[in-house]
Structures are given as C-alpha cells and as structure tokens.
Amino acid sequence: MSKAFFGCIRTALSTEADTEFQTNQALSRRQEELEDYGRSGYVLTSTISVPAVDRITIVDTMQRIVED
C-alpha cells in the first residue's frame, strides 16, 4: 500500500518597486525550501501564483509517495 505526503510553500512577494532586496531574499528562501523538500524525496507537483493589488503569492505544492 502507498501513502502520499504533501508539503506546501507559500512565498509572498511585494510588487512595490522599492522592495527588490526583500523580494530577492524571499525568492532565495523559496529556492532553499524547494531544494530541502527535494532532498527529502518530494517532487514538485504544482506552482500557482496569486496576484493581489500590492503583492503576489507563489504557492508550491510537493508530494512524496512512500510504499509500505
């Protein structure tokens, strides 16, 4: 029997022009988290972006299948 495990990363990015440094930091953290999930056997299954007035949120979903 297989078990599925899921993980989710949410990254909020400002769309304001003066926040480039913070945006780059958030994207770097996202990359590190994705790599950590990958090392743990997770596979990226979807990435969606959710725009708002002053920011965009990126939602990554990962999955890991474990056989019993």
For each residue, the residues with C-beta under 8 A, 3 or more apart:
1: 67 68
2: 65 66 67 68
3: 65 66 68
4: 63 64 65 66
5: 42 63 64 65 66
6: 61 62 63 64
7: 37 42 61 62 63 64
8: 59 60 61 62
9: 30 33 34 37 58 59 60 62
10: 57 58 59
11: 26 27 29 30 57 58 59 60
12: 26 55 56 57
13: 23 26 27 55 56 57 58
14: 19 22 23 54 55
15: 54 55 56
16: 19 54
17: 20
18:
19: 14 16 22 23
20: 17 23 24
21: 24 25
22: 14 19 25 26
23: 13 14 19 20 26 27
24: 20 21 27 28
25: 21 22 28 29
26: 11 12 13 22 23 29 30
27: 11 13 23 24 30 31
28: 24 25 31 32
29: 11 25 26 32 33
30: 9 11 26 27 33 34 58 60
31: 27 28 34 35
32: 28 29 35 36
33: 9 29 30 36 37
34: 9 30 31 37 38 44 60 62
35: 31 32 38 39
36: 32 33 39 40
37: 7 9 33 34 40 42 44 62
38: 34 35 41 42 43 44
39: 35 36
40: 36 37 64
41: 38 64
42: 5 7 37 38 62 63 64
43: 38 62 63 64
44: 34 37 38 47 60 61 62
45: 61 62 63
46: 60 61
47: 44 58 59 60 61
48: 58 59
49: 56 57 58 59
50: 56 57 58 59
51: 56
52: 55 56 57
53:
54: 14 15 16
55: 12 13 14 15 52
56: 12 13 15 49 50 51 52
57: 10 11 12 13 49 50 52
58: 9 10 11 13 30 47 48 49 50
59: 8 9 10 11 47 48 49 50
60: 8 9 11 30 34 44 46 47
61: 6 7 8 44 45 46 47
62: 6 7 8 9 34 37 42 43 44 45
63: 4 5 6 7 42 43 45
64: 4 5 6 7 40 41 42 43
65: 2 3 4 5
66: 2 3 4 5
67: 1 2
68: 1 2 3
